[in-house]
Every structure is written in structure tokens, then in C-alpha cells.
Amino acid sequence: MSTLSPEVQAAQALGREAGVGTPNVLTTPLDQVRRQARGYQIWLAGEVPEVGRVVEHRLDHLPVPATLRLYYPAGAEGKALPLYLHLHGGGFAHGDLETLDRWKREIANEAGIVTGGLEYALAPEARYPVAVEQVLGAVRWLHGNAASLGLDAGRLSLGGESAGGNLTLAAAQRLRDAGEPLLRAIALIYGMLSARRDTPAQQELGDGRFGLSTDKLDWFWRQYVADEAQLQDPGVAPLLGSVQGLPPAILQAAELDPLLDDTKDLAQALREAGAQPWQKIYPGVPHSFISMTRILPQAQEARSDLVRQLRLLLA
């Protein structure tokens, strides 16, 4: 029987003692889920590390405006630095710029690159394809304004965890199809890439004992799409789309996650397409573990691995 590592159990106990966590979306009103999830992220961040500067930009030119936050490492002035833009998770329905705030700061400092976050529109108020179109608009805006933003337009990367991984892969496929090679690399962290219920991981781990469940994932998907037929649309479920010609991929996954096979199957598809993705599955950890870098060694390991791979691909 799979089990959480002692370190994860200790980290989760700290959260329970503090009275924080993300409530069950199946039994809690969504506005309350969003408030509590934000409070949990702020608690996870703790006293955040300083970076050189933090700048926010309102992308009012987009059909649905979005806010972009950029974290610059110290000493960035006068340089054209690479960028890693990260798209938060939350099942398309919760999460904001405070999600992984500490983690994004740590990446900026450790990698010496500009790290970004995007506050994309949430479902069900904004359903597919609003969020992915905002991501595309943000990437194009960053590329077009790179010089004034202190960025190297030739070294932009995009990534995300869970639903953010979905948006990352979907956006990369759209940019490829449009003939816009704007991304040097992509990173997908336990991506929510298909609505399949019948994978080995869903069958073994989808009962919710490690947090995320198949029923919760079904609920998130129903918020994101206008009708169930869209779940077979590669734009919604990018694992169903072609992976030919994508940027080099960094793939990270959690062993105790019902979404594990999405990452495994994407890695296999990329290899069959002639690519060589970097892939790692972290043992004894559940979905969302990377948010715990303040209190969990495995989250620190995953962050360091991502930093190392980003530095290689954005060199």
C-alpha cells in the first residue's frame, strides 16, 4: 500500500496545527474555497525571501485583461535575463498571484532569472478557452516588450503545475501551430492534461486519501468546459494533441497523485516523437507538494531540480 513519506506527514501536521489548508471543493462553496486556499498559500510562503524587485503589469489589451507579476533577482539591472513564467494550479477554479509566491521568489534567486506569475481568469466565471488565450497573450506581450522589461526575448520559458501544466502544454501547442517559436523550454509539474478516469493511477489513488481525488478532478473539469464533449478536445485536454515540434520539456510528478499517468504518458509520447524530455517522479509525495518548500525537503529537491534544468535549457 502506497503511503506518504514521514516528511510529508510532518508538514501536513504543521498545517493542521495552524488551522490552514484547501477545503474540499465538493462540499464547500467556491468563494470560500478560494479564500481558504489563498490563506493557505500565504501561510505556506511564510516570511518570503527578498528578491531584487517585484513589478506587476496589467495586460489591459487582452480581450479578457490579466495581471502579470515579475520577480527580478538582485543585480538584474542593465541585463537581458531569461524568463520563466509559471502558471498556478487550482483546477482552473482557484489560485492567484499569491499561489507559490515563495517558490517563484526562490527560483528567481537561485536560477538568477526573472520569474513570473499570471493571474488568469478562473472558472466557472471564465470557461475554456479564456485562460489559455490569456496565457498566449501574456507570452506574446512578454516577447514583444522583452527589451523594455529587461528580458532576453530568445530565452523565454513557460511552465505550470496541475491546471497550470494544462495551460502550459495547450499554449505551447498553439504557438507551434501558429509558427511562433517563442518558447525555449516548457515545464509541466503534475499536469492535469486529460479527463481520463481509467488510468492505473486514477484507479489506485483516485479515492482522495492523499488529497486530490477522481471526483474532485471531475468537478474541476466541469467548471472549465461548457459541455462534456469538450473534454475530448485537445485544446482542453492537451495530452490528446500532437506533441511533435514542442520546446524541450521538463516533467515533474508526484508518486501519490491520481494524475501521475498524465505525466508518464506525455513523457512517452514526447519520446516517440523524437524528443528527450527530462522526467522525475518524486516518491512518497502527493499532488501539490511543491508548494511546501518552507517545510518539506522533497519540495526543496524538486525546486532545485527545476532550477538546474531551467539553467541548462535557458543558458
PEQUI-V267816 format. One record per residue. N is the residue number from 1. RES is the residue in three letters. SS is DSSP state (alpha for helix, beta for strand, coil for the rest). OMEGA is omega in whole degrees, 0 to 359 (999 if undefined). Layout:
n,res,ss,omega
N,RES,SS,OMEGA
N,RES,SS,OMEGA
This chain:
n,res,ss,omega
1,MET,coil,179
2,SER,coil,181
3,THR,coil,178
4,LEU,coil,176
5,SER,coil,177
6,PRO,alpha,180
7,GLU,alpha,178
8,VAL,alpha,179
9,GLN,alpha,179
10,ALA,alpha,179
11,ALA,alpha,179
12,GLN,alpha,177
13,ALA,alpha,177
14,LEU,alpha,178
15,GLY,alpha,179
16,ARG,alpha,178
17,GLU,alpha,180
18,ALA,alpha,179
19,GLY,coil,182
20,VAL,coil,179
21,GLY,coil,176
22,THR,coil,184
23,PRO,coil,181
24,ASN,coil,182
25,VAL,coil,181
26,LEU,coil,185
27,THR,coil,186
28,THR,coil,176
29,PRO,coil,188
30,LEU,alpha,179
31,ASP,alpha,177
32,GLN,alpha,176
33,VAL,alpha,183
34,ARG,alpha,180
35,ARG,alpha,183
36,GLN,alpha,178
37,ALA,alpha,178
38,ARG,alpha,178
39,GLY,alpha,178
40,TYR,alpha,179
41,GLN,alpha,179
42,ILE,alpha,177
43,TRP,alpha,179
44,LEU,alpha,182
45,ALA,alpha,182
46,GLY,coil,176
47,GLU,coil,191
48,VAL,coil,176
49,PRO,coil,177
50,GLU,coil,170
51,VAL,coil,180
52,GLY,coil,176
53,ARG,beta,177
54,VAL,beta,183
55,VAL,beta,176
56,GLU,beta,178
57,HIS,beta,176
58,ARG,beta,183
59,LEU,beta,184
60,ASP,coil,181
61,HIS,coil,180
62,LEU,coil,177
63,PRO,coil,170
64,VAL,coil,185
65,PRO,coil,179
66,ALA,beta,178
67,THR,beta,181
68,LEU,beta,178
69,ARG,beta,179
70,LEU,beta,177
71,TYR,beta,180
72,TYR,beta,175
73,PRO,coil,176
74,ALA,coil,178
75,GLY,coil,183
76,ALA,coil,186
77,GLU,coil,176
78,GLY,coil,180
79,LYS,coil,172
80,ALA,coil,188
81,LEU,beta,171
82,PRO,beta,179
83,LEU,beta,165
84,TYR,beta,178
85,LEU,beta,183
86,HIS,beta,180
87,LEU,beta,187
88,HIS,coil,173
89,GLY,coil,183
90,GLY,coil,176
91,GLY,coil,184
92,PHE,coil,191
93,ALA,coil,175
94,HIS,coil,186
95,GLY,coil,181
96,ASP,coil,183
97,LEU,coil,178
98,GLU,coil,178
99,THR,coil,180
100,LEU,coil,179
101,ASP,alpha,179
102,ARG,alpha,183
103,TRP,alpha,180
104,LYS,alpha,176
105,ARG,alpha,180
106,GLU,alpha,179
107,ILE,alpha,178
108,ALA,alpha,182
109,ASN,alpha,186
110,GLU,alpha,181
111,ALA,alpha,183
112,GLY,coil,180
113,ILE,coil,174
114,VAL,beta,178
115,THR,beta,183
116,GLY,beta,171
117,GLY,beta,181
118,LEU,beta,176
119,GLU,beta,182
120,TYR,coil,183
121,ALA,coil,185
122,LEU,coil,174
123,ALA,coil,5
124,PRO,coil,179
125,GLU,coil,177
126,ALA,coil,182
127,ARG,coil,177
128,TYR,coil,9
129,PRO,coil,188
130,VAL,alpha,186
131,ALA,alpha,182
132,VAL,alpha,176
133,GLU,alpha,174
134,GLN,alpha,179
135,VAL,alpha,178
136,LEU,alpha,178
137,GLY,alpha,179
138,ALA,alpha,180
139,VAL,alpha,180
140,ARG,alpha,178
141,TRP,alpha,178
142,LEU,alpha,179
143,HIS,alpha,183
144,GLY,alpha,182
145,ASN,coil,187
146,ALA,alpha,185
147,ALA,alpha,182
148,SER,alpha,180
149,LEU,alpha,182
150,GLY,coil,182
151,LEU,beta,172
152,ASP,beta,185
153,ALA,beta,179
154,GLY,beta,182
155,ARG,beta,177
156,LEU,beta,177
157,SER,beta,185
158,LEU,beta,178
159,GLY,beta,178
160,GLY,beta,177
161,GLU,beta,177
162,SER,coil,178
163,ALA,alpha,176
164,GLY,alpha,174
165,GLY,alpha,174
166,ASN,alpha,182
167,LEU,alpha,178
168,THR,alpha,182
169,LEU,alpha,179
170,ALA,alpha,180
171,ALA,alpha,179
172,ALA,alpha,178
173,GLN,alpha,180
174,ARG,alpha,178
175,LEU,alpha,176
176,ARG,alpha,183
177,ASP,alpha,179
178,ALA,coil,181
179,GLY,coil,181
180,GLU,coil,181
181,PRO,coil,187
182,LEU,coil,186
183,LEU,coil,176
184,ARG,coil,183
185,ALA,beta,172
186,ILE,beta,178
187,ALA,beta,179
188,LEU,beta,183
189,ILE,beta,188
190,TYR,coil,185
191,GLY,coil,175
192,MET,coil,197
193,LEU,coil,178
194,SER,coil,180
195,ALA,coil,181
196,ARG,coil,176
197,ARG,coil,193
198,ASP,coil,180
199,THR,coil,177
200,PRO,alpha,181
201,ALA,alpha,177
202,GLN,alpha,181
203,GLN,alpha,185
204,GLU,alpha,192
205,LEU,alpha,187
206,GLY,coil,182
207,ASP,beta,175
208,GLY,coil,183
209,ARG,coil,176
210,PHE,coil,176
211,GLY,coil,181
212,LEU,coil,180
213,SER,beta,176
214,THR,alpha,180
215,ASP,alpha,177
216,LYS,alpha,178
217,LEU,alpha,176
218,ASP,alpha,179
219,TRP,alpha,179
220,PHE,alpha,180
221,TRP,alpha,181
222,ARG,alpha,175
223,GLN,alpha,189
224,TYR,alpha,186
225,VAL,coil,178
226,ALA,coil,175
227,ASP,coil,189
228,GLU,alpha,180
229,ALA,alpha,181
230,GLN,alpha,180
231,LEU,alpha,176
232,GLN,alpha,179
233,ASP,coil,179
234,PRO,coil,175
235,GLY,coil,177
236,VAL,coil,181
237,ALA,coil,191
238,PRO,alpha,174
239,LEU,alpha,180
240,LEU,alpha,182
241,GLY,coil,178
242,SER,coil,177
243,VAL,coil,176
244,GLN,coil,170
245,GLY,coil,178
246,LEU,coil,175
247,PRO,coil,175
248,PRO,beta,189
249,ALA,beta,171
250,ILE,beta,184
251,LEU,beta,178
252,GLN,beta,183
253,ALA,beta,179
254,ALA,beta,183
255,GLU,beta,187
256,LEU,beta,187
257,ASP,coil,177
258,PRO,coil,177
259,LEU,coil,187
260,LEU,alpha,184
261,ASP,alpha,174
262,ASP,alpha,179
263,THR,alpha,180
264,LYS,alpha,183
265,ASP,alpha,175
266,LEU,alpha,179
267,ALA,alpha,180
268,GLN,alpha,179
269,ALA,alpha,178
270,LEU,alpha,179
271,ARG,alpha,179
272,GLU,alpha,177
273,ALA,coil,177
274,GLY,coil,179
275,ALA,coil,179
276,GLN,coil,181
277,PRO,coil,170
278,TRP,beta,186
279,GLN,beta,174
280,LYS,beta,176
281,ILE,beta,185
282,TYR,beta,186
283,PRO,beta,172
284,GLY,beta,182
285,VAL,beta,180
286,PRO,beta,170
287,HIS,coil,176
288,SER,coil,185
289,PHE,alpha,185
290,ILE,alpha,181
291,SER,alpha,189
292,MET,alpha,185
293,THR,coil,178
294,ARG,coil,190
295,ILE,coil,186
296,LEU,coil,181
297,PRO,alpha,181
298,GLN,alpha,176
299,ALA,alpha,176
300,GLN,alpha,177
301,GLU,alpha,181
302,ALA,alpha,178
303,ARG,alpha,180
304,SER,alpha,177
305,ASP,alpha,180
306,LEU,alpha,179
307,VAL,alpha,181
308,ARG,alpha,181
309,GLN,alpha,177
310,LEU,alpha,180
311,ARG,alpha,177
312,LEU,alpha,186
313,LEU,alpha,181
314,LEU,coil,182
315,ALA,coil,999
